[in-house]
Amino acid sequence: MTISMMLPMAAFALAASISPGPVNLICLSSGSRYPLSKGLIFVTGATLGFICLFVAIGLGLYSVLSVIPNLNVILRWAGISFLLYLSLQLFRDNGRIDASEYDNAPGFMTGAIMQWVNPKAWIASASGIGAYTNGQNFGDVTIFAALYLPICWLSLSCWVYAGAFLRRFITQPKVLVTLNRTLALLLLASCVFLIIE
């Protein structure tokens, strides 16, 4: 693989990782509510979960889904259900930032699992694999995944840091409630889009 091919791969990874999506919204909310370390643990789980999904699709998981169409439907509805659950949790949040609630921050496994039920992650993986590899060459998939890993982690971290920046302006619980409810409604809107698509 040449450098001229790696640059477009990196650009694709950046565009797919930093653009708004369900995981990015959870990163923003986590950064605004919890210490940076908690948000970065979530980011690490989400990044590694995505890379595992990306490699699995590169190795042929996507073709398995095309052979078993019901599995695709099950995964889609599981993803929508999980996003609705996260949306409800955000919407119900009381806006109080209490150190005793730090254990409730979305963690490593939440991030990893979320990518496997995140339609944006599936679309980014399938379209990236389709556009930049032939799906047969494990070396190309590995190089693409190695490029994607730091780009995805840094992109998601930007959302956590943006949330931490917003935290400075959140001095009243009602402001955090408004932010969380706005993010919850955006997550809900993404679910509605997935349902009517």
C-alpha positions in Angstrom: 0.0 0.0 0.0 1.3 3.4 -0.9 1.3 6.7 0.9 -1.0 8.1 -1.8 -3.6 5.5 -0.7 -3.0 6.0 3.0 -3.8 9.8 2.9 -7.3 9.3 1.6 -7.9 6.5 4.1 -6.8 8.9 6.9 -9.1 11.6 5.6 -12.0 9.2 5.4 -11.3 8.0 9.0 -11.2 11.6 10.3 -14.5 12.6 8.5 -16.3 9.5 9.7 -14.9 9.7 13.3 -15.4 13.4 14.1 -18.8 13.9 12.5 -21.7 13.9 14.9 -23.2 10.6 15.7 -24.6 8.7 18.8 -21.1 7.9 20.2 -20.0 11.5 19.7 -23.0 12.8 21.6 -22.3 10.5 24.5 -18.7 11.7 24.5 -19.9 15.4 24.7 -22.3 14.6 27.5 -19.7 12.6 29.4 -17.2 15.5 29.1 -19.7 18.0 30.4 -20.7 15.8 33.4 -17.8 13.7 34.5 -14.0 14.0 34.9 -12.0 13.8 31.7 -10.5 10.5 32.8 -14.0 8.9 32.8 -14.8 10.3 29.3 -11.5 9.1 27.9 -12.1 5.6 29.3 -15.4 5.6 27.3 -13.5 6.9 24.3 -10.9 4.1 24.5 -13.7 1.4 24.7 -15.6 3.0 21.8 -12.4 3.2 19.7 -11.3 -0.4 20.3 -14.9 -1.6 19.8 -15.0 0.2 16.5 -11.6 -1.2 15.4 -12.8 -4.7 16.2 -16.0 -4.1 14.2 -14.0 -2.6 11.3 -11.6 -5.5 11.1 -14.5 -8.0 11.4 -16.3 -6.4 8.6 -13.1 -6.3 6.6 -12.7 -10.0 7.2 -16.2 -10.8 5.8 -18.7 -10.2 8.6 -20.6 -7.9 6.2 -21.0 -10.8 3.7 -22.4 -13.0 6.5 -25.0 -10.4 7.3 -26.0 -10.3 3.6 -26.5 -14.1 3.7 -28.6 -14.0 6.9 -30.9 -11.0 6.5 -32.7 -11.5 9.7 -29.5 -11.1 11.7 -29.2 -7.6 10.1 -32.7 -6.7 11.2 -32.0 -8.0 14.8 -28.8 -6.0 15.0 -30.5 -2.9 13.7 -33.3 -3.0 16.3 -30.9 -3.9 19.0 -28.9 -0.7 18.1 -32.1 1.4 18.0 -33.2 0.0 21.4 -29.8 0.7 22.9 -29.7 4.3 21.6 -33.3 4.8 22.9 -32.1 3.6 26.3 -29.2 6.0 26.3 -31.5 8.8 25.1 -33.9 8.1 28.0 -31.0 8.1 30.5 -29.8 11.5 29.3 -33.3 12.9 29.3 -34.0 11.8 32.9 -30.7 13.1 34.2 -31.3 15.6 37.1 -28.3 17.9 36.1 -26.6 17.6 39.5 -22.9 16.9 39.3 -22.0 14.8 42.3 -18.7 13.0 42.7 -20.6 10.0 44.1 -22.3 9.5 40.7 -19.0 9.2 38.8 -19.4 5.4 38.9 -22.5 5.9 36.6 -20.4 7.4 33.9 -20.4 5.4 30.6 -17.4 3.2 30.8 -15.1 1.1 28.6 -17.6 -1.7 27.9 -20.4 0.7 27.2 -18.2 2.4 24.5 -17.2 -0.9 23.0 -20.7 -2.4 22.9 -22.2 0.9 21.6 -20.1 0.7 18.5 -21.4 -2.7 17.6 -25.0 -1.5 17.8 -24.2 1.9 16.3 -25.5 2.1 12.7 -23.0 4.9 11.9 -20.1 2.6 12.8 -21.4 -0.1 10.6 -21.9 2.3 7.7 -18.5 3.8 8.2 -16.8 0.4 8.4 -18.6 -1.1 5.4 -18.1 2.0 3.2 -14.5 2.4 4.2 -13.7 -1.3 3.5 -15.6 -1.2 0.2 -13.9 2.0 -1.0 -10.3 1.5 0.1 -9.7 -2.2 0.2 -10.8 -5.1 -1.8 -12.0 -7.0 1.3 -9.7 -9.9 0.4 -6.3 -8.5 1.5 -5.9 -8.7 5.3 -2.8 -6.5 5.1 -4.8 -3.6 3.6 -7.5 -4.0 6.3 -4.8 -4.1 9.0 -3.1 -0.9 7.7 -6.5 0.9 7.4 -7.4 -0.2 11.0 -4.0 1.0 12.2 -4.6 4.4 10.6 -8.2 4.5 12.0 -7.2 3.7 15.6 -5.5 7.0 16.6 -7.7 9.1 14.4 -10.9 7.7 15.9 -9.5 8.0 19.5 -8.4 11.6 18.9 -11.7 12.6 17.2 -13.9 11.1 20.0 -11.6 12.7 22.6 -12.3 16.1 21.0 -15.9 15.7 21.8 -15.1 14.8 25.4 -12.9 17.9 25.6 -15.7 20.0 24.1 -18.0 18.8 26.8 -15.4 19.6 29.5 -15.1 23.1 28.0 -18.9 23.5 28.2 -18.8 22.4 31.8 -17.2 25.7 32.7 -20.3 27.5 31.7 -22.6 25.0 33.4 -23.0 26.4 36.9 -26.7 25.6 37.4 -28.2 22.1 37.2 -30.9 23.4 34.9 -28.3 24.3 32.3 -26.9 20.7 32.4 -30.5 19.4 32.2 -31.1 21.5 29.1 -27.9 20.3 27.5 -28.6 16.6 28.3 -32.2 16.9 27.1 -31.0 18.5 23.9 -28.5 15.7 23.4 -31.2 13.1 24.3 -33.5 14.6 21.7 -30.7 14.4 19.1 -30.2 10.8 19.9 -33.9 10.2 19.6 -33.9 11.9 16.3 -31.2 9.6 15.0 -33.3 6.7 16.1 -36.3 8.0 14.3 -34.2 8.5 11.2 -33.0 4.8 11.5 -36.6 3.6 11.8 -38.0 5.5 8.8 -34.9 4.8 6.6 
